[in-house]
Amino acid sequence: MNIKVNVNGTELIAELENNSSADALVEKLKDGNITVHMNDYANFEKVGSLGFRLPTNDHQYTTKPGDIILYMGNQLVFYYDRNSWNFTKLGEFQNVTKAELMKTFGKRDITAELSL
């Protein structure tokens, strides 16, 4: 399943994982778009509160640029570099490079709108 993620006017396509976390996100999106205000953290990710909880499927994972992660059940994280931790992978952006992600995300806060 794919979803759209609009970041400051740039539309990205994300392919979701086959897990209960991604399924629950899709169910929430059926009720309407989800807007998440995200802050830059440690120069390798953008993170923001979903405002609700999703089920977790955490396991030790090393991210790569383009990964979309659920952290602590209620935080949405977009990675543009590597990090290892106990995460739930929700999906990953398709057909976009690290450089393109960094250009889209910049070093500023962003607003991401998720939609079906």
Phi and psi in radians as a Rosetta constraint file:
Dihedral C 1 N 2 CA 2 C 2 CIRCULARHARMONIC -1.933 0.35
Dihedral N 2 CA 2 C 2 N 3 CIRCULARHARMONIC 2.580 0.35
Dihedral C 2 N 3 CA 3 C 3 CIRCULARHARMONIC -2.222 0.35
Dihedral N 3 CA 3 C 3 N 4 CIRCULARHARMONIC 2.844 0.35
Dihedral C 3 N 4 CA 4 C 4 CIRCULARHARMONIC -1.760 0.35
Dihedral N 4 CA 4 C 4 N 5 CIRCULARHARMONIC 2.490 0.35
Dihedral C 4 N 5 CA 5 C 5 CIRCULARHARMONIC -2.276 0.35
Dihedral N 5 CA 5 C 5 N 6 CIRCULARHARMONIC 1.982 0.35
Dihedral C 5 N 6 CA 6 C 6 CIRCULARHARMONIC -1.719 0.35
Dihedral N 6 CA 6 C 6 N 7 CIRCULARHARMONIC 2.115 0.35
Dihedral C 6 N 7 CA 7 C 7 CIRCULARHARMONIC -2.110 0.35
Dihedral N 7 CA 7 C 7 N 8 CIRCULARHARMONIC 1.878 0.35
Dihedral C 7 N 8 CA 8 C 8 CIRCULARHARMONIC 0.857 0.35
Dihedral N 8 CA 8 C 8 N 9 CIRCULARHARMONIC 0.779 0.35
Dihedral C 8 N 9 CA 9 C 9 CIRCULARHARMONIC 1.569 0.35
Dihedral N 9 CA 9 C 9 N 10 CIRCULARHARMONIC -0.094 0.35
Dihedral C 9 N 10 CA 10 C 10 CIRCULARHARMONIC -1.786 0.35
Dihedral N 10 CA 10 C 10 N 11 CIRCULARHARMONIC 2.147 0.35
Dihedral C 10 N 11 CA 11 C 11 CIRCULARHARMONIC -1.618 0.35
Dihedral N 11 CA 11 C 11 N 12 CIRCULARHARMONIC 2.190 0.35
Dihedral C 11 N 12 CA 12 C 12 CIRCULARHARMONIC -1.996 0.35
Dihedral N 12 CA 12 C 12 N 13 CIRCULARHARMONIC 2.600 0.35
Dihedral C 12 N 13 CA 13 C 13 CIRCULARHARMONIC -1.875 0.35
Dihedral N 13 CA 13 C 13 N 14 CIRCULARHARMONIC 2.317 0.35
Dihedral C 13 N 14 CA 14 C 14 CIRCULARHARMONIC -2.104 0.35
Dihedral N 14 CA 14 C 14 N 15 CIRCULARHARMONIC 2.306 0.35
Dihedral C 14 N 15 CA 15 C 15 CIRCULARHARMONIC -1.624 0.35
Dihedral N 15 CA 15 C 15 N 16 CIRCULARHARMONIC 2.197 0.35
Dihedral C 15 N 16 CA 16 C 16 CIRCULARHARMONIC -1.505 0.35
Dihedral N 16 CA 16 C 16 N 17 CIRCULARHARMONIC 2.696 0.35
Dihedral C 16 N 17 CA 17 C 17 CIRCULARHARMONIC -1.269 0.35
Dihedral N 17 CA 17 C 17 N 18 CIRCULARHARMONIC 2.869 0.35
Dihedral C 17 N 18 CA 18 C 18 CIRCULARHARMONIC -1.711 0.35
Dihedral N 18 CA 18 C 18 N 19 CIRCULARHARMONIC 1.403 0.35
Dihedral C 18 N 19 CA 19 C 19 CIRCULARHARMONIC -2.619 0.35
Dihedral N 19 CA 19 C 19 N 20 CIRCULARHARMONIC 2.942 0.35
Dihedral C 19 N 20 CA 20 C 20 CIRCULARHARMONIC -1.156 0.35
Dihedral N 20 CA 20 C 20 N 21 CIRCULARHARMONIC -0.445 0.35
Dihedral C 20 N 21 CA 21 C 21 CIRCULARHARMONIC -1.175 0.35
Dihedral N 21 CA 21 C 21 N 22 CIRCULARHARMONIC -0.859 0.35
Dihedral C 21 N 22 CA 22 C 22 CIRCULARHARMONIC -1.137 0.35
Dihedral N 22 CA 22 C 22 N 23 CIRCULARHARMONIC -0.682 0.35
Dihedral C 22 N 23 CA 23 C 23 CIRCULARHARMONIC -1.059 0.35
Dihedral N 23 CA 23 C 23 N 24 CIRCULARHARMONIC -0.739 0.35
Dihedral C 23 N 24 CA 24 C 24 CIRCULARHARMONIC -1.160 0.35
Dihedral N 24 CA 24 C 24 N 25 CIRCULARHARMONIC -0.622 0.35
Dihedral C 24 N 25 CA 25 C 25 CIRCULARHARMONIC -1.106 0.35
Dihedral N 25 CA 25 C 25 N 26 CIRCULARHARMONIC -0.766 0.35
Dihedral C 25 N 26 CA 26 C 26 CIRCULARHARMONIC -1.063 0.35
Dihedral N 26 CA 26 C 26 N 27 CIRCULARHARMONIC -0.730 0.35
Dihedral C 26 N 27 CA 27 C 27 CIRCULARHARMONIC -1.061 0.35
Dihedral N 27 CA 27 C 27 N 28 CIRCULARHARMONIC -0.719 0.35
Dihedral C 27 N 28 CA 28 C 28 CIRCULARHARMONIC -1.111 0.35
Dihedral N 28 CA 28 C 28 N 29 CIRCULARHARMONIC -0.687 0.35
Dihedral C 28 N 29 CA 29 C 29 CIRCULARHARMONIC -1.196 0.35
Dihedral N 29 CA 29 C 29 N 30 CIRCULARHARMONIC -0.418 0.35
Dihedral C 29 N 30 CA 30 C 30 CIRCULARHARMONIC -1.124 0.35
Dihedral N 30 CA 30 C 30 N 31 CIRCULARHARMONIC -0.404 0.35
Dihedral C 30 N 31 CA 31 C 31 CIRCULARHARMONIC -1.480 0.35
Dihedral N 31 CA 31 C 31 N 32 CIRCULARHARMONIC -0.174 0.35
Dihedral C 31 N 32 CA 32 C 32 CIRCULARHARMONIC 2.480 0.35
Dihedral N 32 CA 32 C 32 N 33 CIRCULARHARMONIC 2.960 0.35
Dihedral C 32 N 33 CA 33 C 33 CIRCULARHARMONIC -1.099 0.35
Dihedral N 33 CA 33 C 33 N 34 CIRCULARHARMONIC 2.682 0.35
Dihedral C 33 N 34 CA 34 C 34 CIRCULARHARMONIC -2.063 0.35
Dihedral N 34 CA 34 C 34 N 35 CIRCULARHARMONIC 2.207 0.35
Dihedral C 34 N 35 CA 35 C 35 CIRCULARHARMONIC -1.883 0.35
Dihedral N 35 CA 35 C 35 N 36 CIRCULARHARMONIC 2.252 0.35
Dihedral C 35 N 36 CA 36 C 36 CIRCULARHARMONIC -2.218 0.35
Dihedral N 36 CA 36 C 36 N 37 CIRCULARHARMONIC 2.166 0.35
Dihedral C 36 N 37 CA 37 C 37 CIRCULARHARMONIC -1.526 0.35
Dihedral N 37 CA 37 C 37 N 38 CIRCULARHARMONIC 2.205 0.35
Dihedral C 37 N 38 CA 38 C 38 CIRCULARHARMONIC -2.165 0.35
Dihedral N 38 CA 38 C 38 N 39 CIRCULARHARMONIC 2.434 0.35
Dihedral C 38 N 39 CA 39 C 39 CIRCULARHARMONIC -1.853 0.35
Dihedral N 39 CA 39 C 39 N 40 CIRCULARHARMONIC 2.634 0.35
Dihedral C 39 N 40 CA 40 C 40 CIRCULARHARMONIC -1.319 0.35
Dihedral N 40 CA 40 C 40 N 41 CIRCULARHARMONIC 2.421 0.35
Dihedral C 40 N 41 CA 41 C 41 CIRCULARHARMONIC -2.334 0.35
Dihedral N 41 CA 41 C 41 N 42 CIRCULARHARMONIC 2.112 0.35
Dihedral C 41 N 42 CA 42 C 42 CIRCULARHARMONIC 1.024 0.35
Dihedral N 42 CA 42 C 42 N 43 CIRCULARHARMONIC 0.377 0.35
Dihedral C 42 N 43 CA 43 C 43 CIRCULARHARMONIC 1.028 0.35
Dihedral N 43 CA 43 C 43 N 44 CIRCULARHARMONIC 0.506 0.35
Dihedral C 43 N 44 CA 44 C 44 CIRCULARHARMONIC -2.521 0.35
Dihedral N 44 CA 44 C 44 N 45 CIRCULARHARMONIC 0.010 0.35
Dihedral C 44 N 45 CA 45 C 45 CIRCULARHARMONIC -2.740 0.35
Dihedral N 45 CA 45 C 45 N 46 CIRCULARHARMONIC 2.767 0.35
Dihedral C 45 N 46 CA 46 C 46 CIRCULARHARMONIC -1.972 0.35
Dihedral N 46 CA 46 C 46 N 47 CIRCULARHARMONIC 2.379 0.35
Dihedral C 46 N 47 CA 47 C 47 CIRCULARHARMONIC -2.403 0.35
Dihedral N 47 CA 47 C 47 N 48 CIRCULARHARMONIC 2.451 0.35
Dihedral C 47 N 48 CA 48 C 48 CIRCULARHARMONIC -2.743 0.35
Dihedral N 48 CA 48 C 48 N 49 CIRCULARHARMONIC 2.720 0.35
Dihedral C 48 N 49 CA 49 C 49 CIRCULARHARMONIC -1.349 0.35
Dihedral N 49 CA 49 C 49 N 50 CIRCULARHARMONIC 2.328 0.35
Dihedral C 49 N 50 CA 50 C 50 CIRCULARHARMONIC -1.275 0.35
Dihedral N 50 CA 50 C 50 N 51 CIRCULARHARMONIC -0.482 0.35
Dihedral C 50 N 51 CA 51 C 51 CIRCULARHARMONIC 1.534 0.35
Dihedral N 51 CA 51 C 51 N 52 CIRCULARHARMONIC 0.072 0.35
Dihedral C 51 N 52 CA 52 C 52 CIRCULARHARMONIC -2.754 0.35
Dihedral N 52 CA 52 C 52 N 53 CIRCULARHARMONIC 2.941 0.35
Dihedral C 52 N 53 CA 53 C 53 CIRCULARHARMONIC -1.822 0.35
Dihedral N 53 CA 53 C 53 N 54 CIRCULARHARMONIC 2.571 0.35
Dihedral C 53 N 54 CA 54 C 54 CIRCULARHARMONIC -2.108 0.35
Dihedral N 54 CA 54 C 54 N 55 CIRCULARHARMONIC 2.715 0.35
Dihedral C 54 N 55 CA 55 C 55 CIRCULARHARMONIC -1.114 0.35
Dihedral N 55 CA 55 C 55 N 56 CIRCULARHARMONIC 2.579 0.35
Dihedral C 55 N 56 CA 56 C 56 CIRCULARHARMONIC -1.827 0.35
Dihedral N 56 CA 56 C 56 N 57 CIRCULARHARMONIC 2.686 0.35
Dihedral C 56 N 57 CA 57 C 57 CIRCULARHARMONIC -2.378 0.35
Dihedral N 57 CA 57 C 57 N 58 CIRCULARHARMONIC 0.934 0.35
Dihedral C 57 N 58 CA 58 C 58 CIRCULARHARMONIC -1.149 0.35
Dihedral N 58 CA 58 C 58 N 59 CIRCULARHARMONIC 2.476 0.35
Dihedral C 58 N 59 CA 59 C 59 CIRCULARHARMONIC -2.754 0.35
Dihedral N 59 CA 59 C 59 N 60 CIRCULARHARMONIC 2.801 0.35
Dihedral C 59 N 60 CA 60 C 60 CIRCULARHARMONIC -1.070 0.35
Dihedral N 60 CA 60 C 60 N 61 CIRCULARHARMONIC 2.261 0.35
Dihedral C 60 N 61 CA 61 C 61 CIRCULARHARMONIC -2.627 0.35
Dihedral N 61 CA 61 C 61 N 62 CIRCULARHARMONIC 2.478 0.35
Dihedral C 61 N 62 CA 62 C 62 CIRCULARHARMONIC -1.860 0.35
Dihedral N 62 CA 62 C 62 N 63 CIRCULARHARMONIC 2.056 0.35
Dihedral C 62 N 63 CA 63 C 63 CIRCULARHARMONIC -1.272 0.35
Dihedral N 63 CA 63 C 63 N 64 CIRCULARHARMONIC 2.868 0.35
Dihedral C 63 N 64 CA 64 C 64 CIRCULARHARMONIC -2.360 0.35
Dihedral N 64 CA 64 C 64 N 65 CIRCULARHARMONIC 2.832 0.35
Dihedral C 64 N 65 CA 65 C 65 CIRCULARHARMONIC -0.974 0.35
Dihedral N 65 CA 65 C 65 N 66 CIRCULARHARMONIC 2.291 0.35
Dihedral C 65 N 66 CA 66 C 66 CIRCULARHARMONIC 1.779 0.35
Dihedral N 66 CA 66 C 66 N 67 CIRCULARHARMONIC -0.158 0.35
Dihedral C 66 N 67 CA 67 C 67 CIRCULARHARMONIC -1.240 0.35
Dihedral N 67 CA 67 C 67 N 68 CIRCULARHARMONIC 2.505 0.35
Dihedral C 67 N 68 CA 68 C 68 CIRCULARHARMONIC -1.998 0.35
Dihedral N 68 CA 68 C 68 N 69 CIRCULARHARMONIC 2.133 0.35
Dihedral C 68 N 69 CA 69 C 69 CIRCULARHARMONIC -2.155 0.35
Dihedral N 69 CA 69 C 69 N 70 CIRCULARHARMONIC 2.514 0.35
Dihedral C 69 N 70 CA 70 C 70 CIRCULARHARMONIC -1.747 0.35
Dihedral N 70 CA 70 C 70 N 71 CIRCULARHARMONIC 2.169 0.35
Dihedral C 70 N 71 CA 71 C 71 CIRCULARHARMONIC -2.053 0.35
Dihedral N 71 CA 71 C 71 N 72 CIRCULARHARMONIC 2.247 0.35
Dihedral C 71 N 72 CA 72 C 72 CIRCULARHARMONIC 1.031 0.35
Dihedral N 72 CA 72 C 72 N 73 CIRCULARHARMONIC 0.348 0.35
Dihedral C 72 N 73 CA 73 C 73 CIRCULARHARMONIC 1.433 0.35
Dihedral N 73 CA 73 C 73 N 74 CIRCULARHARMONIC -0.216 0.35
Dihedral C 73 N 74 CA 74 C 74 CIRCULARHARMONIC -2.451 0.35
Dihedral N 74 CA 74 C 74 N 75 CIRCULARHARMONIC 0.071 0.35
Dihedral C 74 N 75 CA 75 C 75 CIRCULARHARMONIC -1.957 0.35
Dihedral N 75 CA 75 C 75 N 76 CIRCULARHARMONIC 2.249 0.35
Dihedral C 75 N 76 CA 76 C 76 CIRCULARHARMONIC -1.662 0.35
Dihedral N 76 CA 76 C 76 N 77 CIRCULARHARMONIC 2.299 0.35
Dihedral C 76 N 77 CA 77 C 77 CIRCULARHARMONIC -2.270 0.35
Dihedral N 77 CA 77 C 77 N 78 CIRCULARHARMONIC 2.256 0.35
Dihedral C 77 N 78 CA 78 C 78 CIRCULARHARMONIC -1.871 0.35
Dihedral N 78 CA 78 C 78 N 79 CIRCULARHARMONIC 2.113 0.35
Dihedral C 78 N 79 CA 79 C 79 CIRCULARHARMONIC -1.673 0.35
Dihedral N 79 CA 79 C 79 N 80 CIRCULARHARMONIC 2.426 0.35
Dihedral C 79 N 80 CA 80 C 80 CIRCULARHARMONIC -2.169 0.35
Dihedral N 80 CA 80 C 80 N 81 CIRCULARHARMONIC 0.242 0.35
Dihedral C 80 N 81 CA 81 C 81 CIRCULARHARMONIC -2.732 0.35
Dihedral N 81 CA 81 C 81 N 82 CIRCULARHARMONIC -2.993 0.35
Dihedral C 81 N 82 CA 82 C 82 CIRCULARHARMONIC -1.633 0.35
Dihedral N 82 CA 82 C 82 N 83 CIRCULARHARMONIC 2.581 0.35
Dihedral C 82 N 83 CA 83 C 83 CIRCULARHARMONIC -2.823 0.35
Dihedral N 83 CA 83 C 83 N 84 CIRCULARHARMONIC 2.501 0.35
Dihedral C 83 N 84 CA 84 C 84 CIRCULARHARMONIC -1.991 0.35
Dihedral N 84 CA 84 C 84 N 85 CIRCULARHARMONIC 2.304 0.35
Dihedral C 84 N 85 CA 85 C 85 CIRCULARHARMONIC -2.945 0.35
Dihedral N 85 CA 85 C 85 N 86 CIRCULARHARMONIC -3.112 0.35
Dihedral C 85 N 86 CA 86 C 86 CIRCULARHARMONIC -1.587 0.35
Dihedral N 86 CA 86 C 86 N 87 CIRCULARHARMONIC 1.805 0.35
Dihedral C 86 N 87 CA 87 C 87 CIRCULARHARMONIC -2.239 0.35
Dihedral N 87 CA 87 C 87 N 88 CIRCULARHARMONIC 2.915 0.35
Dihedral C 87 N 88 CA 88 C 88 CIRCULARHARMONIC -1.954 0.35
Dihedral N 88 CA 88 C 88 N 89 CIRCULARHARMONIC 2.066 0.35
Dihedral C 88 N 89 CA 89 C 89 CIRCULARHARMONIC -1.433 0.35
Dihedral N 89 CA 89 C 89 N 90 CIRCULARHARMONIC 2.188 0.35
Dihedral C 89 N 90 CA 90 C 90 CIRCULARHARMONIC -1.609 0.35
Dihedral N 90 CA 90 C 90 N 91 CIRCULARHARMONIC -0.565 0.35
Dihedral C 90 N 91 CA 91 C 91 CIRCULARHARMONIC 2.981 0.35
Dihedral N 91 CA 91 C 91 N 92 CIRCULARHARMONIC -2.861 0.35
Dihedral C 91 N 92 CA 92 C 92 CIRCULARHARMONIC -2.694 0.35
Dihedral N 92 CA 92 C 92 N 93 CIRCULARHARMONIC 2.588 0.35
Dihedral C 92 N 93 CA 93 C 93 CIRCULARHARMONIC -1.198 0.35
Dihedral N 93 CA 93 C 93 N 94 CIRCULARHARMONIC 2.486 0.35
Dihedral C 93 N 94 CA 94 C 94 CIRCULARHARMONIC -1.777 0.35
Dihedral N 94 CA 94 C 94 N 95 CIRCULARHARMONIC 2.484 0.35
Dihedral C 94 N 95 CA 95 C 95 CIRCULARHARMONIC 0.952 0.35
Dihedral N 95 CA 95 C 95 N 96 CIRCULARHARMONIC 0.779 0.35
Dihedral C 95 N 96 CA 96 C 96 CIRCULARHARMONIC -2.479 0.35
Dihedral N 96 CA 96 C 96 N 97 CIRCULARHARMONIC 2.392 0.35
Dihedral C 96 N 97 CA 97 C 97 CIRCULARHARMONIC -1.565 0.35
Dihedral N 97 CA 97 C 97 N 98 CIRCULARHARMONIC 2.921 0.35
Dihedral C 97 N 98 CA 98 C 98 CIRCULARHARMONIC -1.010 0.35
Dihedral N 98 CA 98 C 98 N 99 CIRCULARHARMONIC -0.773 0.35
Dihedral C 98 N 99 CA 99 C 99 CIRCULARHARMONIC -1.074 0.35
Dihedral N 99 CA 99 C 99 N 100 CIRCULARHARMONIC -0.717 0.35
Dihedral C 99 N 100 CA 100 C 100 CIRCULARHARMONIC -1.161 0.35
Dihedral N 100 CA 100 C 100 N 101 CIRCULARHARMONIC -0.689 0.35
Dihedral C 100 N 101 CA 101 C 101 CIRCULARHARMONIC -1.095 0.35
Dihedral N 101 CA 101 C 101 N 102 CIRCULARHARMONIC -0.783 0.35
Dihedral C 101 N 102 CA 102 C 102 CIRCULARHARMONIC -1.101 0.35
Dihedral N 102 CA 102 C 102 N 103 CIRCULARHARMONIC -0.636 0.35
Dihedral C 102 N 103 CA 103 C 103 CIRCULARHARMONIC -1.173 0.35
Dihedral N 103 CA 103 C 103 N 104 CIRCULARHARMONIC -0.765 0.35
Dihedral C 103 N 104 CA 104 C 104 CIRCULARHARMONIC -1.167 0.35
Dihedral N 104 CA 104 C 104 N 105 CIRCULARHARMONIC -0.782 0.35
Dihedral C 104 N 105 CA 105 C 105 CIRCULARHARMONIC -1.388 0.35
Dihedral N 105 CA 105 C 105 N 106 CIRCULARHARMONIC -0.634 0.35
Dihedral C 105 N 106 CA 106 C 106 CIRCULARHARMONIC 1.066 0.35
Dihedral N 106 CA 106 C 106 N 107 CIRCULARHARMONIC -2.893 0.35
Dihedral C 106 N 107 CA 107 C 107 CIRCULARHARMONIC -1.795 0.35
Dihedral N 107 CA 107 C 107 N 108 CIRCULARHARMONIC 0.224 0.35
Dihedral C 107 N 108 CA 108 C 108 CIRCULARHARMONIC -1.832 0.35
Dihedral N 108 CA 108 C 108 N 109 CIRCULARHARMONIC 3.008 0.35
Dihedral C 108 N 109 CA 109 C 109 CIRCULARHARMONIC -1.202 0.35
Dihedral N 109 CA 109 C 109 N 110 CIRCULARHARMONIC 2.660 0.35
Dihedral C 109 N 110 CA 110 C 110 CIRCULARHARMONIC -2.290 0.35
Dihedral N 110 CA 110 C 110 N 111 CIRCULARHARMONIC 2.865 0.35
Dihedral C 110 N 111 CA 111 C 111 CIRCULARHARMONIC -2.090 0.35
Dihedral N 111 CA 111 C 111 N 112 CIRCULARHARMONIC 2.192 0.35
Dihedral C 111 N 112 CA 112 C 112 CIRCULARHARMONIC -1.974 0.35
Dihedral N 112 CA 112 C 112 N 113 CIRCULARHARMONIC 2.312 0.35
Dihedral C 112 N 113 CA 113 C 113 CIRCULARHARMONIC -1.993 0.35
Dihedral N 113 CA 113 C 113 N 114 CIRCULARHARMONIC 2.080 0.35
Dihedral C 113 N 114 CA 114 C 114 CIRCULARHARMONIC -1.695 0.35
Dihedral N 114 CA 114 C 114 N 115 CIRCULARHARMONIC 2.403 0.35
Dihedral C 114 N 115 CA 115 C 115 CIRCULARHARMONIC -2.611 0.35
Dihedral N 115 CA 115 C 115 N 116 CIRCULARHARMONIC 2.828 0.35
